[in-house]
Amino acid sequence: MQPPRYPRDMIGYGANPPDAAWPGGSRLAVQIVLNYEEGGENCVLHGDAASEAFLSEIVGAAQWPGQRHWNMESIYEYGSRAGFWRLHRLMQDMPITVYGVATALARSPDQLAAMKDAGWEIASHGLKWVEHKDMSEDEERAQIAEAIRLHSEVVGERPRGWYTGRCSENTVRLVAEEGGFAYVADTYADDLPYWVQTGGRDQLIVPYTLDCNDMRFATPQGFNAGDQFYSYLKDSFDALYAEGEAGAPKMLSIGLHCRLIGRPGRVMALKRFLDYVRGFSDVWFATRLQIAEHWATQHPPRRQPRPSQMDREVFVATYSGIFEHSAWIAERAYALELGPAHDTAGGLLNALTRMFRSATPEERLGVLTAHPDLAGKLAQAKRLTQESTSEQASAGLDALTDAERAAFTKLNQQYTDKFGFPFIIAVRDHDKASIQDAFQRRIDQSRDVEFAEACRQVERIAAFRLQDLLPS
């Protein structure tokens, strides 16, 4: 029976994200998305069952089944009739990515021509601006294919980027499966692009944003005035720019909608922010496609061991030696709810040590007694495991003088006679002198205290061994 596996990636890049290496040594990449949805929203004219109810000036609106919602339609029309052109005048000289709903683009030929004249990237925002969560896989797959077909027909070339927005749990996999996208944006999980293995391929994800997004003008507890939007964008920029100065450049993604930020009472906040950011010479304004192509060149996908995806035989064979001669620990850990967070040295260590810590005292004693003496007879006979041989050599225990060897032999015997298990220490933390000092100090402790200390050292040794096999 397949043990439980947790598919969500809760670790990502962890404490040490990669250097983005943005062009020109930029401290931050700023990426602006203009969502073009007007004419692609829910509307009975479009064959939908009800009117639109999402992201408009009517906060909390409800759908009207079987009816046109004249007010809602006119709000969306404002985006195409007025808001778009206001934003086009403001940003036509900037590298912008348009998330274009295919049916909306088809109904707005002049706006589409202006996007192309400005050199903006036009990514796909799906066939229609509708929910996908209740679609069957076959229906959503067909909608993706039709979106690509219509986009290619209307724009003149197929889209290289994809963002559904109102997606299903299958969307990213289905888009990756299609095979023609440089990036997918249907996640909000990071400040940097990252690769996922899905849909039978390595798919680059360029995460999007819902916080640095004017959609919060149309949601409860969102932005009430332009100054709030400006302040939030500026604080986000300042925080990420500071991280870039500290050597960890990131990406700032900003989401805009023609019918929202395109209103006169809001657009000046966007202008003030753009003026502020243009004051920095080491910021890279880029389309999402430019970011994707840069990332694919600088950080191509790398295949590395994924313990959570191994079958039982391979998992146990690979990690049975992490705890000396104690394959049962790996066997038990395999049955845990493993996931991407356990595909790192620290994550898998947690799973293995859980099994060690929850074992009976007799089982843990068995792990301790499986360890060899330091510089003992097994070492002299070259019968240590490969891991133990390397570890003891790292502290110079393979090159002892006769006097040093005699001293270690005496200490080993005294220690084992008193505690009933060999002296265990993570030798990579020490040299010969500090190991001898620890020997002398620990031999005077009580058995309970020393048993606990020996178990801690076993876990420390396991940590070092995993670091040799997996990324941190």
N, C-alpha and C positions, 0 to 999 in steps of 0.2 A: 504493500500500500504506500502510495506517495505521501511523504510527510508534508505538513503544512508549509507553504511558502508565501511570504508577504511581498507583493509586487511593488509597493511604493518605495521610492528611493529617498530615504530620510537623511542621507549623509552627503550626497553630491560631492563637491570638491573638498569638503571638510575644512579644516583649519588653514590649509595651505592651497588656495586656488592658484591655477597657473597664471603666469604672466601673459596678459593678453597681447602684448607686443604690438599695440596699435600703431599704425603708420606714423612716422615722424616722431616717435617717442611720446605720443599724446597721452595725457594723464587720464582722459576720459573720452569715451565714444558717446555721442549724443545722437539718438535716433528718434525721428518724429514720424508718427503714423497719422495719416488722414483717412479715417474710415468713410468710404462712400457707399451709403446704404439706401439713400433716398430713391424710391422707386423699386426697391427690392424687398421692402418690409411687408408684413402681413397685411393683406387687403383683399377683399372679396373680388375686386377687379383683377387680381392676380391669380384667381382660382383658389384662394385660401378660405378656410372655414369661418374666419372672423377677422376683425380689425386688429391693428397693432396696439400693444399696450406697454411697450418697453422703450425707455430712454427718450423721453420727451418732456416738454414743459408741464405736462399733466402727470405729476408724480403720483404713483399709485393707481394709474389708470387701469381699467378692466377691459378685456376684449369684448367686442360686441358681436356675438355669433350671427352670421348671415347678414350683417349690415355694414355699410360703409360708415366710418367715423370721420365726418367732415372735418372736425377740428384737428384730429390726429393727422389726417392726410395733409392738411394745410401746414402743420408744424414741420412735417418732413419736407414738404415742398419748399419751405423757406430755406432749408439747407441747400437744396439744389439751385434755387432761383437767386438767392442773395448771399447766403453764408459761404458757399463754395468760392464765389468770385472774390469776396473780401479776403478769404484766406489765400487764394491764388495770388492776389496782388501783394500780399505780405510775404509769401514764401516762395515765389516762383523762381528765385535765384538760389534756392537751397536744395540739397539732396533729400527728398521726401519719399517715403514709401506710402503708396495708396493701398489700403485694403479695399478692393473693389468688388462689390457684389455683382456677379455677372449680369443679372437681369437689370440691375440699376445702371450699370455702364451702358447697356444696350439702349436704355431709355434716355440717356444723357449724352448724345454724340458731341455737342459743343464742349461740354465739360471734359469729356474724354480727350478731345483734341488738345485742350489747354494743358491737361496733365502731360500728354506726350510732348508738346512743344516745350514744356518746362524741363523735360528730361527726367521726370519722376518715375520711380519704379512702380509698376502696377502689379501688385500681388493679388491672389485670389482670396476673396472673402466668402466663397461659396456661391452656390447658384442663387439662393434667396436668403434674405435676412430673417430666418425662422429657426425655431427650436429643432434640434436633431436628436435629442435624448430618447425619444420614443420611436425613432425610425428603426426598422430592421437593418441588419448589416447590408443586405442586398439593396434596400432602398437608398441607404446612405451612400453606398458604393456607386450606385447609378447617378445620384445627385452630384457626386464628386466628378464623375466622368463627364456629365453634361455641363457642369460649371467650367471645366477645362475646355470643352469643345466650344461653348459659347464665348468664353473669354478670348480664345484664340481667334475666333471669327471676328469679334468686335474690335479687339485691340490690335490684332495683326500678328501676335505672337503668343505662345502659351505662357502662363505664369510660372515663375521659378520659386515663388514663396506662397505659403498657404496659411490662412487663419480663418477658421470657422467662427469662433467666438461662442456661439450658442451650441456647443458641441456635445457629442455623446462620449461614452467611455471607449468607443471604438474608433473615434475620429483619427487620432494620431496614427494608429496602426494602419487604418485603411488608406490614409494619405501616403504614408511611407510605402505601403504595398504598391501603390500606383507607380512609384519609382522615378518620377520625373522632377521632384522638388529639391532644390538646394537647401531649403529649410522649411520647418513647420513652426508656427508660433503659438499653438494652442496649449501653452503652459505659462505659468507665472512663478516658476519654482526657483529662479536664480537671477543674479545680476550679470551672468556671463552665458554665452552659448554653451551647449553641451551635447554629447552624442548619446543616443539610445539605440539599442538593438531591438527593432520591432519591424513587423511587416516583412521579415526576411532580409533585412538590410541594416546597415548603420545609417541612421537618420539624424541629421543635425537639427537640434532644437535651438531656435533663437527666441528666448522667452519674451513675452509681452507684459503689459502692466495694466492693472485695474486701479492703482492708487494715483499715479501721475497721469490721470485720465480725466478729461472734462466730463465724462459720464457721471461724475459725482455731483455735477450741477443738477442732475435729474434723478437723484436717489435720496432717500431719507438720510439725514445727518451727513449730507455731502457739503459741497461748496455752495455758499449763499451769495458770494460776491467775488468779483475778479481778483481782489486783493488776496483772498484766501487761496485761490489757485496759484497766483504768482508766488506767494510766500511758500506754499508747499513745494512747488517746482524748484524754487531757489534753494530751499533747505535740502532737498534731495540732491540737487547738483552739488552744493557745497560739501555734503557728506561724502559723496562718491569721488569728488575731485580730491578731497583730502586723502582718501584711501589710495588714489592714484599717485599722489605725491609721496606717500609712504611705501610705494613700490607694488601696489596691488591694483592696477587699473581695471575699471569695470565699465559697464554700459548703462546709460540712462535712457530708458525707453519712455516716450511720451505719447499718449493716445488722444486724438482729437476727432471731433465729429462736426460736420458742416453746420448742422442745425443747432448745435450747442455753443461751441466756442465762436462760431460765426456770427453770433449776436453782437451788436455794437457795445452792449454793456459788459461784454466779457473779452472781446478780442484785444483790447488794449493791455490786458494782463499778459496775454501771450506775447504781444509786441515788446513789453517791458522785459519779459524774461529773455527773449531772443536777443535784445540789445545788451542785456547783462552778460549773457554767455559769449556773445561775440567779442567781449572785452578780454577774453582769454585766448592767447595764441596757441596754446597746447591742448586744444580740444578738437576732436575729429568729428565733424558732422558727416553722417553717412546714411545711406539707405540700408535696409535690412539685408538686401542681397549683397551689398559691399561687405557688410560685417560677416555674413555667412561665408563668402568666398575667402575673405581674409582668414577666418577661423579654420576653414578646411585646409588652407595652406600651412598655417602656423601650428595648428593642433589637429592633425588628421586623427581619425579614430584609431584607437589602439586596443587590440584584443589582449586581455590579461586574465589570469585565473579568476573564476567566479564560483567560489565554494557553494553558494546558495543554488547554483544551477547544475552541480555535479551529481552524477548518480552515486548511490551509496558506496559501491565498490571503489570507485575512484576517490571519493572523499576520504574514506577511511585509510586507503593506501597512502594518500598524500599527507594526511595530518595525524597519522597514528603515532608518529615519533615526536610530536610536539611535547607531550608528556611522556617521559622516558618509559619505553616498553609497556605502555598503557593504552592500547588501541581502544579499549572499552570507552574511554572518554570521548574519542572521536565518534564512535558508534552511537553513543547516547546523544551527542550534540547534533548529529545529523537529523535526529527526529524532532528537533526544536523547530519553531516557526522562523526559519531563516529567510533573509531577504537581502537586497542590495547593501544595506547597512552592515551586513556580516561578510561582505566581500573585501573588506580591508583587514589589515593586521589587527587593529584594535577591535573591530567588530567581531571577527572570528575568535579572538582571544576571550572576549566576553562570553561567547557561547560555550567555549571549551571550559573556561574556569567555572562557569555556572555548574557544569556537570561534576567538576572536581570538588567544588565546595559543597554540593548537595549529596555527595557520596558518604557512605558510612565511614566512621573512623578507621575501621579495618581496611576498607578500600583505599583510603588516602594513605594509610601506613604502607600499603602495598606499592603505591607510587613512590613513596620515599625510599623504600628498600630496593626499588628497581634501579636507583641511581648508583653509579659506581663511586668508590672512594676517590678522593682527589689524589692524583699522582700515585694511585695504588697498583695492585698487581695486574688488573685488567689493562691499565694504561701501559704498563711495562711490557705486557704480552701483546699489545696492539689489538685488543679485543673490545675496545670501546665502540659505541655507535659513532657514525660519522659526525653527528652533531656534538657529542661529548668530546670527541677527539679535537674538533676545531675549537671548541670552547676552552678546553684546558690549555691548548696551545696558545690561545690568545693572551693568556696570563703568564706564559712562559713555564707552565708546569710540565712541559715535555722536555725541558732542558734544565733539570735540577742538578746541583752538585750532589755528591754522595751524602754530605752532611744534611743538605736540605731534604733529600729524599728520606733519610732516616728520621728527621724531625716530623715530616708529614706522616710517615708510617706510624710513629708513636702517637701523634695526636688523633689520627684516624681510629686507632685501636681504643684509646681512652674514650673517645666520643661515642663510638658504637657500643662499647661495653656499658656505658651509662644510659644511653637513650634507646638503644635497640634499632637504630637506623643510621645510615651514614651522614656525615657532615655535608650539607648541601648549601651552595652559595652560587649566585649568578656571577661567575668569574669575569664576565665582560665588564662588570662594574669595578674591577679590582686589579691590583698587581700582586705579586707574590707576598710582598710585605703586608699589605692590608688584609690579604686572605689569612695570613698567620695571626694577625692581630684579632680578626673576627673569630678565628678558631679559639684563641685563648679566652676571649670575652664570653663567647656563647657556651663554652663547655661548663661554665659555672652556673648556668641558668637552670630553672626547674624544667622537668620534662614537658609539662603543659605549655609553658612559655616557649620552649625550644621547638616543640612540635608545631606550634602556630608559626614560628619564625621560619622553619624549614618549608612549610606549605607556602608561605609568601615568596620564598626564594624559588620554589618550583614554578610558581606563576610568573615570576620575573624571567626565569629561563625560557619559559614558554613564549613570553612576549618577544624576546630576542629572536627565537627561532622563527616565529611567524613573520617578523620584519624581514627576514631573509627570503621569504616566499611570496609575500603580498605587499601591495602599496600601503602606506600608512594612512 
